């Protein structure tokens, strides 16, 4: 059984940053042929010969046991709970193993939103498979995309682009958290460290001291902290202090000099420089605008 829809997008849709070309669902039994018939020109393929696309696709395998291969990765096994990405211009093939069912969702899309993620190193043809497990949220997003595609109401491309962005973000975050949470000791340590930094914004707590209190080397602590938060601990601490500075500027009569030293910046000038880099405004201008 197949449920699919192919869509068109205009030049204005493309300016949104992402357009969707196809959405679908496959439910293939053990003895049925795959790929199923009914695909539009350019999408149907022979598993032995493979294909190249001029778009991205994101496929989520709900049930089954299969393979994925590309000229970059070679052959990889895929199983229920895996998402795999197809990249434009990259030869690939995929499908169920012999005597396996195949239940999957797919969505195809293109645009600079996705190009930017690839160029930024977040997504890559070298790592096309994401092992996220079963996710009711991901299923609901695909179902929402199918409904939007079938209805094809006005501005459905913008709605579908939002769903794709939500899918990619959910996929990425799910897998990263699965990987990071394998070491619960590290998770708990970083959670404690973040709380300690928040509680000590107006103290002279250093990151070196915090690492020592956590019982790890500074270099190892910095590496783990950045893996979990995306920021170095020093930058995390500085950003929180700048957030606190905005509160103090808005709600108190402390001078800028007092705020700088209260939050342990090296000098008022250094504080003002970092504040302006973060907010685009001098502390005095921010106070005037928000008091």
C-alpha positions in Angstrom: 0.0 0.0 0.0 1.2 3.5 -0.9 -0.1 6.9 0.0 1.9 9.7 -1.7 1.5 13.2 -3.0 3.7 15.1 -5.4 3.7 18.9 -5.2 4.8 22.0 -7.2 6.3 25.2 -5.9 6.6 28.6 -7.5 9.4 31.1 -7.4 7.9 32.9 -4.4 7.8 29.7 -2.5 11.5 29.1 -3.2 12.3 32.5 -1.6 10.9 31.1 1.7 14.1 29.0 1.9 12.7 25.5 1.5 10.1 23.8 -0.8 8.6 20.3 -0.6 8.2 18.2 -3.7 6.8 14.9 -2.4 5.4 13.3 0.8 4.4 9.7 1.2 4.0 6.5 3.2 4.8 2.9 2.1 3.4 -0.3 3.7 5.0 -3.3 1.8 4.5 -6.9 2.9 7.1 -9.6 2.9 6.3 -11.0 -0.5 5.5 -7.7 -2.2 7.7 -5.8 -4.7 9.7 -2.8 -3.6 9.8 0.0 -4.6 6.0 0.2 -5.0 4.5 1.3 -8.3 2.9 4.7 -8.7 5.9 7.0 -8.2 6.2 10.0 -10.4 8.9 10.2 -13.1 12.4 10.5 -11.7 11.4 8.9 -8.3 10.9 5.2 -9.1 14.1 3.2 -9.1 15.6 -0.2 -9.4 17.3 -1.3 -6.1 20.1 -2.9 -8.0 20.8 0.1 -10.2 20.1 2.8 -7.6 19.6 6.5 -8.6 20.5 10.1 -8.0 18.1 12.8 -7.1 18.2 16.6 -7.5 16.7 17.1 -4.0 17.0 16.0 -0.4 14.8 13.3 1.1 14.2 12.2 4.7 12.9 8.7 5.2 11.8 7.2 8.5 11.6 3.4 8.7 8.8 2.3 11.1 9.0 -1.4 10.5 11.4 -3.6 8.7 15.0 -4.6 8.2 16.8 -3.2 5.2 19.9 -1.7 3.6 21.1 1.7 2.6 24.0 2.2 0.2 25.6 5.2 -1.5 28.9 5.7 -3.4 30.1 7.6 -0.3 29.2 5.2 2.6 29.1 1.8 0.9 26.4 -0.5 2.2 24.9 0.0 5.7 22.2 -1.9 7.6 19.0 0.0 8.6 16.3 -1.1 10.9 13.0 0.1 12.4 13.5 3.4 14.2 16.2 4.7 11.7 15.9 7.9 9.7 18.1 8.2 6.6 18.8 11.2 4.4 19.3 11.3 0.7 21.4 14.1 -0.7 21.2 15.7 -4.2 23.7 14.4 -6.7 24.7 11.5 -4.5 24.0 8.0 -6.0 22.1 5.8 -3.5 19.9 2.8 -3.2 17.9 1.3 -0.3 15.1 -1.1 0.4 14.0 -4.1 2.5 16.0 -7.3 3.0 14.5 -10.5 1.6 11.5 -11.6 3.5 11.2 -8.3 5.5 8.2 -5.9 5.6 8.8 -2.3 4.9 6.8 0.5 6.4 8.2 3.9 6.0 7.5 7.6 5.6 9.3 9.9 3.2 9.4 13.6 2.4 11.4 15.3 -0.4 12.5 18.9 -0.4 15.1 21.4 -1.5 16.3 24.9 -0.6 18.9 27.0 1.0 17.7 26.2 4.5 18.9 22.6 4.0 22.0 23.7 2.0 23.1 25.9 4.9 22.9 23.0 7.3 25.0 20.8 5.0 27.6 23.6 4.5 27.6 24.3 8.2 28.6 20.6 8.9 25.4 19.7 10.8 24.3 17.2 8.1 26.5 15.3 5.7 26.3 12.6 3.0 29.1 10.9 5.0 26.6 10.4 7.9 23.1 9.8 6.3 21.7 7.5 9.0 20.2 8.6 12.3 19.2 6.0 14.8 16.4 7.8 16.8 14.1 4.8 17.7 10.3 5.0 17.6 9.1 8.6 18.1 5.4 9.4 18.2 6.3 13.1 17.5 8.1 12.2 14.3 5.2 10.0 13.1 2.8 12.9 13.8 4.9 15.3 11.9 4.9 13.1 8.8 1.2 12.6 9.2 0.7 16.3 9.4 2.8 16.8 6.3 0.7 14.2 4.4 -2.5 15.9 5.4 -1.2 19.3 4.3 0.0 17.9 1.0 -3.3 16.2 0.3 -5.3 19.4 1.2 -2.9 21.6 -0.8 -4.5 24.7 0.7 -3.1 28.2 0.0 0.4 28.7 1.3 0.8 24.9 2.0 4.4 25.1 0.9 5.2 27.4 3.9 3.4 25.0 6.3 5.3 22.1 4.8 8.6 23.9 5.0 8.0 24.4 8.7 7.2 20.7 9.2 10.4 19.7 7.5 12.4 22.1 9.7 10.7 20.6 12.7 11.4 17.1 11.5 15.1 17.8 10.9 15.5 19.5 14.3 13.7 16.7 16.1 15.8 14.0 14.4 19.1 15.8 15.1 18.2 16.5 18.8 16.9 13.0 19.4 20.0 11.3 18.2 22.4 13.7 19.9 20.6 13.2 23.2 20.6 9.4 22.8 24.4 9.5 22.2 25.1 11.9 25.1 22.7 10.2 27.6 24.6 6.9 27.2 26.9 8.2 29.9 24.5 9.4 32.6 27.4 10.4 34.9 28.4 13.0 32.3 24.8 14.2 31.9 24.5 14.7 35.7 27.8 16.4 36.0 27.0 19.0 33.2 23.6 19.6 34.8 25.2 20.3 38.1 27.8 22.5 36.5 25.1 24.6 34.7 23.2 25.1 37.9 26.3 26.0 39.8 27.2 28.6 37.1 23.7 30.1 37.2 23.7 30.3 41.0 27.2 32.0 41.1 26.8 34.7 38.5 27.7 37.4 41.1 30.6 35.4 42.6 34.2 35.0 41.5 33.7 31.4 40.5 36.1 30.4 37.7 35.6 27.6 35.2 38.9 26.1 36.3 37.7 26.0 39.9 34.4 24.5 38.8 36.2 21.7 36.9 38.2 20.9 39.9 35.1 20.8 42.1 33.6 18.3 39.6 36.7 16.1 39.8 37.8 16.4 36.2 40.5 18.1 34.3 39.7 21.6 32.8 40.2 20.3 29.2 38.0 17.3 29.7 35.3 19.4 31.4 35.4 22.0 28.7 35.0 19.3 26.0 32.1 17.6 27.7 30.3 20.8 28.5 30.5 22.0 24.9 29.3 18.6 23.6 26.2 18.9 25.8 25.4 22.6 25.5 27.0 23.8 22.2 29.0 26.4 24.2 32.2 26.5 26.1 31.6 26.8 29.9 33.3 30.3 29.9 31.0 31.6 27.1 28.0 30.0 28.8 28.9 31.8 32.0 29.5 35.1 30.2 26.2 35.0 28.3 24.3 34.3 31.6 26.1 37.3 33.2 25.2 39.5 30.3 21.5 38.4 30.7 21.8 39.2 34.4 23.3 42.6 33.5 20.2 43.4 31.4 18.0 42.7 34.4 20.1 44.9 36.6 20.2 47.7 34.1 16.4 47.6 33.8 15.3 47.1 37.4 18.0 48.7 39.6 19.9 52.0 40.0 23.3 50.3 40.2 25.8 52.2 38.1 27.3 50.5 35.1 30.6 50.3 37.0 28.9 48.6 39.9 27.2 46.1 37.6 30.4 45.3 35.9 32.2 44.5 39.1 29.2 42.9 40.7 29.2 40.4 37.8 32.9 39.9 37.9 33.9 41.5 34.6 37.5 42.6 34.5 36.6 46.3 34.1 33.7 48.5 33.2 35.1 49.0 29.7 35.5 45.2 29.2 31.9 44.8 30.4 30.6 47.5 28.0 32.5 46.0 25.1 31.0 42.5 25.7 27.6 43.9 26.3 27.6 45.8 23.0 28.9 42.8 21.1 26.0 40.7 22.5 23.2 43.2 22.3 24.3 45.7 19.7 23.8 48.5 22.3 25.9 50.3 25.0 24.7 49.5 28.5 23.7 53.1 29.0 21.6 53.1 25.9 20.0 49.8 26.9 19.1 51.3 30.3 17.6 54.4 28.8 15.5 52.3 26.5 14.3 49.8 29.1 14.0 51.8 32.3 
